Amino acid sequence: MQLVVVPRSGKINIKEVYMISENSEIEALNILRYWKASEQLVQSILSMNVGESELQERIELILQIDAKLKVMFNNPDNIYGFMSMPNNHHLLDGFTPLELVDREGKAGLKATLKLLKGMVSI
């Protein structure tokens, strides 16, 4: 159990309580931007309104997808372009992975990771 000291202002930095690495959050934000995700999609995926454990899970999924793409491809255009390329895989049905994420949120991130894991194993 972690002891949380509440400052006099009464405001708690939730990231400190849940130990979300600010670097991981920034890295996920940068990855989403490299993928050419719209600002609306970025805000939707990384919204603080979802709760800290949910946000942490989304960040971890983004980092895992990025790691898989870096194993699959050497070319940065492919690494960062994959998420915005239409794909005929049955999970995507001609849509881009980002469109899937936009439609399904965390479930779309999980489906994209599952697709990539089926294509390569690290």
Secondary structure per residue as TSV (DSSP state, phi and psi in degrees):
chain	resnum	aa	ss	phi	psi
A	1	M	-	360.0	137.3
A	2	Q	-	-101.0	133.3
A	3	L	-	-84.4	128.7
A	4	V	-	-111.1	120.7
A	5	V	-	-93.2	119.7
A	6	V	-	-86.3	123.6
A	7	P	-	-67.3	166.3
A	8	R	T	-58.2	-30.1
A	9	S	T	-66.5	-17.8
A	10	G	-	82.9	0.8
A	11	K	-	-98.5	130.4
A	12	I	-	-105.8	134.3
A	13	N	-	-80.3	103.5
A	14	I	H	-59.6	-30.4
A	15	K	H	-64.4	-34.9
A	16	E	H	-69.9	-38.5
A	17	V	H	-64.7	-46.0
A	18	Y	H	-93.1	-0.3
A	19	M	T	57.0	38.5
A	20	I	-	-75.6	125.7
A	21	S	-	-71.1	123.3
A	22	E	H	-61.0	-33.8
A	23	N	H	-63.2	-39.5
A	24	S	H	-64.7	-40.4
A	25	E	H	-65.5	-42.9
A	26	I	H	-65.4	-41.7
A	27	E	H	-61.6	-43.6
A	28	A	H	-62.9	-41.2
A	29	L	H	-60.9	-46.0
A	30	N	H	-62.9	-41.3
A	31	I	H	-61.1	-46.7
A	32	L	H	-58.7	-38.4
A	33	R	H	-70.1	-39.1
A	34	Y	H	-61.7	-34.2
A	35	W	T	-74.3	-5.7
A	36	K	T	69.8	32.8
A	37	A	-	-69.8	141.1
A	38	S	-	-65.4	156.3
A	39	E	H	-60.2	-35.7
A	40	Q	H	-62.2	-42.8
A	41	L	H	-68.0	-41.9
A	42	V	H	-57.8	-47.7
A	43	Q	H	-64.8	-36.0
A	44	S	H	-66.5	-45.1
A	45	I	H	-69.7	-41.8
A	46	L	T	-101.0	24.8
A	47	S	-	-66.0	134.4
A	48	M	G	-73.9	-12.1
A	49	N	G	-71.0	-12.5
A	50	V	G	-84.7	-10.2
A	51	G	-	96.8	151.7
A	52	E	H	-66.9	-41.4
A	53	S	H	-67.8	-37.8
A	54	E	H	-64.8	-43.7
A	55	L	H	-62.2	-43.5
A	56	Q	H	-60.8	-42.1
A	57	E	H	-63.6	-41.7
A	58	R	H	-63.1	-43.1
A	59	I	H	-60.9	-45.1
A	60	E	H	-61.6	-39.3
A	61	L	H	-64.0	-42.9
A	62	I	H	-61.1	-45.1
A	63	L	H	-65.0	-38.1
A	64	Q	H	-67.5	-41.3
A	65	I	H	-61.8	-45.3
A	66	D	H	-59.2	-43.1
A	67	A	H	-62.7	-42.6
A	68	K	H	-62.5	-43.9
A	69	L	H	-62.6	-36.3
A	70	K	H	-70.9	-25.0
A	71	V	H	-77.5	-38.5
A	72	M	H	-72.5	-36.9
A	73	F	-	-125.1	147.9
A	74	N	S	-99.5	-27.6
A	75	N	S	-84.1	123.9
A	76	P	H	-56.8	-31.9
A	77	D	H	-62.1	-37.3
A	78	N	H	-77.0	-40.4
A	79	I	H	-58.1	-49.5
A	80	Y	H	-93.6	-15.9
A	81	G	H	-88.1	-21.1
A	82	F	G	-52.5	-42.7
A	83	M	G	-68.0	-18.7
A	84	S	G	-111.7	13.1
A	85	M	S	-98.4	132.4
A	86	P	-	-58.1	142.5
A	87	N	-	-135.3	133.1
A	88	N	-	-89.9	6.9
A	89	H	S	-57.9	146.1
A	90	H	T	-59.1	-26.5
A	91	L	T	-69.6	-27.5
A	92	L	T	-106.1	-27.9
A	93	D	T	51.4	46.3
A	94	G	T	88.4	-6.2
A	95	F	-	-88.8	168.2
A	96	T	-	-87.2	156.2
A	97	P	H	-56.9	-36.5
A	98	L	H	-64.5	-35.9
A	99	E	H	-65.1	-37.7
A	100	L	H	-63.1	-44.3
A	101	V	H	-64.3	-40.7
A	102	D	H	-62.0	-40.2
A	103	R	H	-74.1	-40.3
A	104	E	H	-116.7	-0.4
A	105	G	T	62.5	-130.7
A	106	K	H	-60.1	-36.7
A	107	A	H	-61.5	-34.9
A	108	G	H	-68.1	-37.8
A	109	L	H	-63.7	-44.1
A	110	K	H	-63.5	-41.7
A	111	A	H	-65.2	-39.1
A	112	T	H	-64.8	-43.7
A	113	L	H	-63.0	-41.5
A	114	K	H	-60.7	-43.3
A	115	L	H	-58.8	-47.7
A	116	L	H	-66.0	-38.6
A	117	K	H	-63.1	-31.9
A	118	G	H	-72.1	-22.5
A	119	M	H	-88.4	-28.5
A	120	V	-	-154.7	148.2
A	121	S	-	-123.5	133.7
A	122	I	-	-119.9	360.0
